[in-house]
């Protein structure tokens, strides 16, 4: 099946046997426990919804299919899925490497929890150059964590090159694929061991369900992660599983429109005299545009740009738009705008932000699927108001 067909049919085959009602959409199985006829044989394999639930199982099949993976696991949030990777693959005294440009919540988890509390040391490197990753490897390195494109500076890393370096030393590679979505990028195909999504974003696409996901091909790794998912209890609830199943059905259609709108906005901003820089992998001016063309099938809906102005002007710009909601998160059908230095990345120390190139006046846009003319007009009027 092609992507669009998988996104609709995998995990949702109507049950027309054994008294099934023929539901075209998977029912929401809210039951916490499942009765059995025989004491030693669970009915249909289900015992307790933390360990397995029919709605979540359908979703996990769908998520795996969209990432060209054998296995998928759904979690209560993206950060819950990240914590599960650590609990399953790391122990005190181990070392991990992470991209220096990460979602602020990921960096907080790695630094304040893994490093400071559980003695899993973390090295942050500019992973745009695979050699930097290779140089950071220690004898006790067990995991490399990547975002590509990264949040919010839209940096890319060569997944295949880094995976080759890592696997030569028996190190796992995990890739946060949230920005690109499964539609535009499949890191497992490039050699990654684990793909992670904050499904809250593009995979669900409607800003109404928080969730996370892990996908992988290795059966032994899957068993480790699934054991921790059950033991730690960080599972996605049945209703959120249903919402995510519904969201994935339109993923392909939405991502094509997100990309078209983002490209138009990025080109407009790039041509504006008061915009210092625009970061969007689809622009030829992006320093890693060639890698984006090779590694991705499209460029997504996320744009970051730096105003030629002050932090106060950047704040006023984000408060002056009409159709872009001033809000954290991303990937919904509605357009969002935020100021990373005081919102999503406020937990990153100012000196660290400056070190990675995150300016105070950097603005991040999640381009929605509204009419692009309305979005462009909105950006234009806000720029005029603030920079006149």
ZIBELUR-V916774 format. One record per residue. N is the residue number from 1. RES is the residue in one letter. D_LAST is the distance of its C-alpha to the last C-alpha in Angstrom with 2 decimals. Layout:
N:RES:D_LAST, N:RES:D_LAST
This chain:
1:X:52.68, 2:X:49.23, 3:X:46.24, 4:X:45.38, 5:X:49.05, 6:X:49.44, 7:X:46.40, 8:X:48.26, 9:X:51.93, 10:X:52.58, 11:X:53.83, 12:X:54.10, 13:X:57.39, 14:X:58.97, 15:X:62.15, 16:X:64.93, 17:X:67.80, 18:X:69.54, 19:X:68.52, 20:X:64.82, 21:X:62.86, 22:X:61.05, 23:X:57.55, 24:X:55.02, 25:X:52.51, 26:X:53.71, 27:X:54.67, 28:X:53.08, 29:X:55.96, 30:X:55.35, 31:X:58.78, 32:X:58.87, 33:X:62.43, 34:X:64.73, 35:X:68.41, 36:X:71.08, 37:X:74.59, 38:X:75.96, 39:X:75.29, 40:X:74.60, 41:X:72.63, 42:X:69.05, 43:X:68.37, 44:X:66.30, 45:X:65.51, 46:X:63.44, 47:X:64.33, 48:X:61.28, 49:X:57.68, 50:X:56.33, 51:X:58.57, 52:X:58.00, 53:X:56.74, 54:X:57.04, 55:X:53.44, 56:X:52.07, 57:X:54.59, 58:X:53.35, 59:X:49.77, 60:X:50.84, 61:X:52.62, 62:X:49.50, 63:X:47.25, 64:X:49.81, 65:X:50.09, 66:X:46.35, 67:X:46.34, 68:X:49.59, 69:X:51.20, 70:X:54.66, 71:X:53.60, 72:X:50.77, 73:X:50.29, 74:X:47.96, 75:X:46.74, 76:X:45.16, 77:X:41.88, 78:X:40.55, 79:X:41.24, 80:X:44.76, 81:X:45.38, 82:X:44.21, 83:X:46.51, 84:X:49.32, 85:X:48.99, 86:X:49.35, 87:X:52.25, 88:X:54.00, 89:X:53.63, 90:X:53.18, 91:X:55.25, 92:X:55.12, 93:X:55.21, 94:X:53.44, 95:X:50.29, 96:X:47.35, 97:X:44.48, 98:X:40.99, 99:X:37.78, 100:X:35.55, 101:X:32.56, 102:X:33.71, 103:X:32.74, 104:X:32.66, 105:X:35.54, 106:X:37.70, 107:X:37.17, 108:X:38.02, 109:X:41.15, 110:X:42.26, 111:X:41.73, 112:X:42.55, 113:X:45.30, 114:X:46.83, 115:X:46.63, 116:X:46.93, 117:X:49.35, 118:X:51.36, 119:X:51.47, 120:X:49.97, 121:X:48.10, 122:X:44.79, 123:X:43.40, 124:X:39.77, 125:X:39.34, 126:X:36.92, 127:X:38.75, 128:X:36.92, 129:X:39.88, 130:X:43.19, 131:X:44.85, 132:X:42.88, 133:X:44.38, 134:X:47.82, 135:X:47.64, 136:X:46.79, 137:X:49.84, 138:X:52.58, 139:X:56.13, 140:X:55.11, 141:X:51.93, 142:X:52.31, 143:X:48.90, 144:X:45.72, 145:X:42.69, 146:X:39.90, 147:X:36.67, 148:X:35.62, 149:X:32.77, 150:X:32.00, 151:X:29.75, 152:X:26.85, 153:X:26.73, 154:X:28.48, 155:X:31.22, 156:X:34.43, 157:X:38.00, 158:X:41.04, 159:X:43.13, 160:X:46.26, 161:X:46.30, 162:X:45.83, 163:X:48.41, 164:X:50.90, 165:X:50.46, 166:X:50.78, 167:X:53.75, 168:X:55.71, 169:X:55.77, 170:X:56.19, 171:X:52.71, 172:X:50.91, 173:X:47.45, 174:X:45.23, 175:X:41.97, 176:X:39.28, 177:X:38.43, 178:X:36.06, 179:X:32.92, 180:X:34.86, 181:X:37.34, 182:X:40.91, 183:X:39.83, 184:X:37.95, 185:X:39.95, 186:X:43.47, 187:X:43.97, 188:X:47.70, 189:X:48.24, 190:X:46.81, 191:X:49.17, 192:X:47.55, 193:X:50.02, 194:X:47.84, 195:X:44.74, 196:X:42.76, 197:X:40.27, 198:X:38.37, 199:X:39.41, 200:X:37.01, 201:X:34.39, 202:X:34.97, 203:X:38.73, 204:X:38.63, 205:X:35.25, 206:X:34.98, 207:X:33.88, 208:X:37.17, 209:X:39.49, 210:X:39.41, 211:X:41.71, 212:X:42.50, 213:X:44.81, 214:X:46.82, 215:X:48.46, 216:X:51.10, 217:X:54.12, 218:X:56.57, 219:X:59.03, 220:X:59.92, 221:X:56.27, 222:X:55.77, 223:X:58.74, 224:X:57.38, 225:X:54.00, 226:X:55.64, 227:X:58.03, 228:X:55.22, 229:X:53.28, 230:X:56.39, 231:X:57.46, 232:X:54.08, 233:X:53.40, 234:X:49.75, 235:X:50.21, 236:X:47.96, 237:X:49.22, 238:X:50.73, 239:X:48.13, 240:X:45.24, 241:X:47.36, 242:X:47.59, 243:X:43.84, 244:X:43.29, 245:X:46.04, 246:X:44.30, 247:X:40.91, 248:X:42.35, 249:X:43.72, 250:X:40.32, 251:X:38.97, 252:X:39.30, 253:X:37.65, 254:X:34.74, 255:X:34.19, 256:X:34.04, 257:X:31.25, 258:X:29.36, 259:X:29.55, 260:X:28.54, 261:X:25.38, 262:X:24.52, 263:X:25.08, 264:X:22.79, 265:X:19.90, 266:X:20.69, 267:X:20.74, 268:X:17.39, 269:X:15.81, 270:X:17.96, 271:X:16.65, 272:X:12.92, 273:X:11.91, 274:X:10.03, 275:X:13.11, 276:X:15.85, 277:X:18.77, 278:X:20.10, 279:X:23.53, 280:X:25.51, 281:X:29.17, 282:X:29.03, 283:X:26.76, 284:X:28.84, 285:X:26.55, 286:X:27.74, 287:X:30.30, 288:X:32.91, 289:X:32.40, 290:X:36.05, 291:X:37.33, 292:X:35.32, 293:X:36.93, 294:X:40.32, 295:X:40.19, 296:X:38.21, 297:X:38.67, 298:X:35.01, 299:X:31.75, 300:X:30.94, 301:X:27.91, 302:X:26.27, 303:X:23.10, 304:X:21.55, 305:X:18.41, 306:X:16.77, 307:X:13.07, 308:X:12.32, 309:X:11.47, 310:X:13.63, 311:X:15.89, 312:X:14.18, 313:X:10.85, 314:X:13.28, 315:X:15.07, 316:X:12.28, 317:X:11.60, 318:X:15.37, 319:X:15.57, 320:X:13.09, 321:X:15.08, 322:X:17.89, 323:X:20.54, 324:X:20.42, 325:X:22.51, 326:X:21.50, 327:X:24.92, 328:X:27.08, 329:X:29.47, 330:X:28.96, 331:X:30.91, 332:X:31.10, 333:X:30.65, 334:X:27.49, 335:X:24.23, 336:X:23.40, 337:X:20.67, 338:X:21.22, 339:X:20.45, 340:X:23.76, 341:X:23.71, 342:X:23.95, 343:X:25.57, 344:X:27.93, 345:X:28.45, 346:X:28.41, 347:X:32.18, 348:X:31.83, 349:X:32.02, 350:X:28.92, 351:X:31.05, 352:X:32.06, 353:X:28.53, 354:X:27.65, 355:X:30.93, 356:X:30.22, 357:X:26.63, 358:X:24.88, 359:X:21.66, 360:X:20.20, 361:X:16.86, 362:X:18.92, 363:X:18.38, 364:X:21.34, 365:X:21.50, 366:X:24.78, 367:X:24.44, 368:X:26.68, 369:X:28.62, 370:X:26.66, 371:X:25.88, 372:X:23.54, 373:X:21.67, 374:X:20.72, 375:X:19.55, 376:X:17.43, 377:X:15.83, 378:X:15.20, 379:X:13.58, 380:X:11.31, 381:X:10.22, 382:X:9.82, 383:X:7.66, 384:X:5.23, 385:X:5.86, 386:X:5.90, 387:X:3.79, 388:X:0.00
